[in-house]
């Protein structure tokens, strides 16, 4: 159940020879319509990759026919030649799909600062175009993997329509080394403006709330394509809910497969004066290396939680803060609470609950622990 | 050559039994005058330890007679009982030194959220008071170590006066798990207001510009005590320069001994529109875990430098940025520059030079790489 579950979509994933490993490394997704509505969310990094610039342009008119994605190279910080490579890729897809180059989005992931092997890319486009099929979703999801240990897919079936998605990467909409790329498809009848509103709501509650290592990629892209092939125009609220479910399913898979992680950590802030306060506090904890190391060591070191809260501008009084880790309230009123030895951090999933006692707002950020394997993967990645 | 190099100071360092190891863990520094001028800089963390609150109060009138410092426990997040422990410690020092409790500063470092063993602390104060001597600086510097692999001291000799300093910790004025504590002494004749101005200038250019892991402690304290015992009133500019030298000497030692680090990294930003821009860019690079892992892996991964720059609000155009690592300009005009294989990252000291081509301002931040040993030390610290 994947991006070809909704009607109107063809996909393929091939080994184009971009990766030295010989694994699948190029995916193609084509929307056969009748509609070609599209919405997208991109990295907010001011240093963004050539394909991000090209895809932003392609989405400007609210329609998109095809997406081509490659692993094995980010095509970022490659200057004008890199942008021309992205344009050439889009042109090749347009020729194969019978559309204008401006109706093609390009996504790339891999090492920054290296040109793509364009012979391999263009051969891969031709090969993928020849293999497009309504059963090609699995191959496409496979082809966009980099350090992902498995392909990530999700689907939600509405009343007469479907939503499918695939993702690669580990982190937030601003994640780890290897970029987050997501393609979501639906056969619902929905205009691009509504699709855009639904996608922004969904990503704001899902991909924007996972933060593996605080590092923002140059290539992050989430695209949502609507074919209208089901003939069903869903209620926008219900559609947004289903879209959010698909995004959360994929986001949770990203956190669960983050590089080198041994814990998936939900940092839930309650009693905040505002949702922004809750998010600021949760992110500060989630990006604190000392806290992340402690969780790796199965150490419920709540002092590091408090010191991370203390550097925020959120409304709180230190002497009112409660911290509960995996059900044990080890910090009460800013001081010593229950016995820390009661906390069991053996499970992969860890729940940190902070009550600021400053209001009624709440938010949760998901992150990972900081491990030997994180350091290993990221020290050795490009060597 | 240490904090007892300037005239008018006595110090001691003893094993009070606070640390399970039996190592020295309590230091006492007494200013015999004739002046008792003092200035201090403290953590800006809103969750601050009991001794920080007490010491801020003690410094309010610009005079201080004594400082007591302990390793083996931070006395942070210990509530009202913890504050009373700090008060009792100051009272014991005051009784021994023959001054008011309000003329005693207290500094603590160690695990957050645990009460201090007060019997040991008070016995240690009595023991240290009985051992105070003008040769006690080395013992004091030894007693404030936690994970420091060696004691950190510095001295500068002016025209007829001296400045001495000792430090513990690894990080910035907002550092790693174990807090930065610094005591600086001088026998110069200087009023507390001038001392305060000199100290703020000095720390702003030194301790504020080292950032080992971006984590801000609850206990960071820098104190500067002036005895006036030399009878020499130095030019304030010259004094500030010497004080800055002592602070930089100590700061560089902190970075050189940061937990688990295998590289000391100077991130120098030039061509910035403002010094604030330069600092923001340098800090963003210095806190980027992917960059820090790459340096650990001796990998000149300049793409991670650019992506860290891209999340700042500094003035720059991505296509104008140059990045030079250890003398090799591997990124030129935001794109591929010299061959990355020319970069030699074997030396411990690493120099990352970024030219933003957006103005004439510059600044340098020192940080460390992210290593297995950093994770190990911080995963196992409190267990």
Interface residues (C-beta under 8 A of the other chain):
Chain A: X44 X45 X46 X47 X48 X74 X76 X77 X78 X79 X82 X111 X112 X113 X114 X115 X174 X176 X177 X213 X214 X215 X216 X217 X218 X287 X288 X289 X290 X293 X294 X296 X297 X298 X299 X301 X302 X303 X304 X306 X307 X308 X309 X310 X311 X312 X318 X319 X321 X331 X333 X334 X335 X336 X370 X371 X372 X374 X375 X376 X378 X379 X380 X381 X382 X383
Chain B: X44 X45 X46 X47 X48 X74 X76 X77 X78 X79 X82 X111 X112 X113 X114 X115 X174 X176 X177 X213 X214 X215 X216 X217 X218 X287 X288 X289 X290 X293 X294 X296 X297 X298 X299 X301 X302 X303 X304 X306 X307 X308 X309 X310 X311 X312 X316 X318 X319 X321 X331 X333 X334 X335 X336 X370 X371 X372 X374 X375 X376 X378 X379 X380 X381 X382 X383
